[in-house]
Amino acid sequence: MYEHFETNAIRTQTLRSEQREHAVPIFATSSFVFEDAEQARALFASEIEGNIYSRFSNPNNDEFVQKLCLLEHTEDGVATASGMAAMFLSMASFLRAGDHLLASRSLFGSTHQIITQIFPRWGISYTYLDNTDWNNYDQYIRPNTKMIFVETPSNPGLEVLDIAQLAQIAKKHQLILNVDNCFATPYLQNPALLGADIVTHSATKFIDGQGRVLGGAVLGKKHLIQEVRFMARHTGPAMSPFNGWILSKSLETLAVRMEKHCQNALILAERLAQHPEVLSVKYPFLSSHPQYELAKKQMKLGGGLLTFELKGGRERAMCFLDNLRMLSLTSNLGDTRTIVTHPATTTHSKLSAEEQAKVGITQGLIRISVGLEHIEDIWADILQAIEKS
Ligand SMILES: *Cc1c(COP(=O)(O)O)cnc(C)c1O
């Protein structure tokens, strides 16, 4: 363990074979050979540690997740095939029929589907809280409440929640605090240092950062991750070793990439806020953001995402998207390439109009995941598309 994030991300290498390769090799194998029958028995009996089968563990996935644990200041972790596998496992490993979940209302679309459509089939109920409701949280906690699940900053509302405050609530009522840290990444904030029990990631986003692979991770205290590992081993959402290899490499450049994403995003947010055709802009490090002070305190920088609204609602927004020349119309985020989406008709189209309104998704809302291209080229494309729309 070194003193600085960048050094830990680059110099933590747990794997090196007899070939003494500088980069980590790829262990593309479904299973591992036992030394003898006795070792096989001991491995299956968990008397000794070691790899058995890549659904249970694989050196590349372990290398990735151990490094991520170091950067997030968590004790242990499990790598998963996608971010949603991580979100699902992080909840399903702890919630039983009859349990109740408290969650922030502003959530990633598929996380919302799990909570509102899938868990209720299994007798797991939920209550959604808006940002200010957490100040009167007592009235929402029930005797069967087990977990608090939040995203901060949230997708696409960019709401910022006070993780330390939530951790106090969780501790007082013996709840598990589960924070999806996808938007911030461990470079901007470490929920575990603020008291979160579980930290979840879609590694598909900024952690890979180059739009190449899907991946996810559930991190946290050892005794909790044991439950997640059991669930993962027997239900099978294992990460591919190739993706584990890619993502371990990706972590090496996370710090420099996040610095640039955030720098570009802040400039863009400031410029959009001054444009006469723009109705509103939301970015955690703009002083107009409702939780600006908290964001400044909790996050190192404002993140790579912003949302804005043009005058003219949905029709104008669609026209703006169709006039972009360089920026990508695709549903990913956290890529080197700037990505523009219309949440109301794509990522969050499964929400009813009423649900969309409650989390601030208007028909004119445009989400930008600001990439690493030169800011003047990004701005030029946005300007010409505004003018043509
Ligand atoms: C994308 C995303 C997820 C899901 O991750 P996948 O890798 O696409 O499965 C979960 N939470 C947030 C906040 C996301 O942006």
The ligand as a Gaussian input file, in Angstrom:
#p B3LYP/6-31G(d) Opt

LIG

0 1
 C      -24.713000       1.470000     -15.876000
 C      -25.080000       1.520000     -14.459000
 C      -25.409000       0.350000     -13.759000
 C      -25.461000      -1.002000     -14.448000
 O      -24.232000      -1.421000     -14.946000
 P      -24.061000      -2.433000     -16.194000
 O      -22.598000      -2.649000     -16.221000
 O      -24.617000      -1.740000     -17.381000
 O      -24.832000      -3.668000     -15.880000
 C      -25.709000       0.461000     -12.422000
 N      -25.699000       1.651000     -11.794000
 C      -25.398000       2.801000     -12.434000
 C      -25.402000       4.077000     -11.681000
 C      -25.076000       2.781000     -13.774000
 O      -24.804000       3.922000     -14.419000

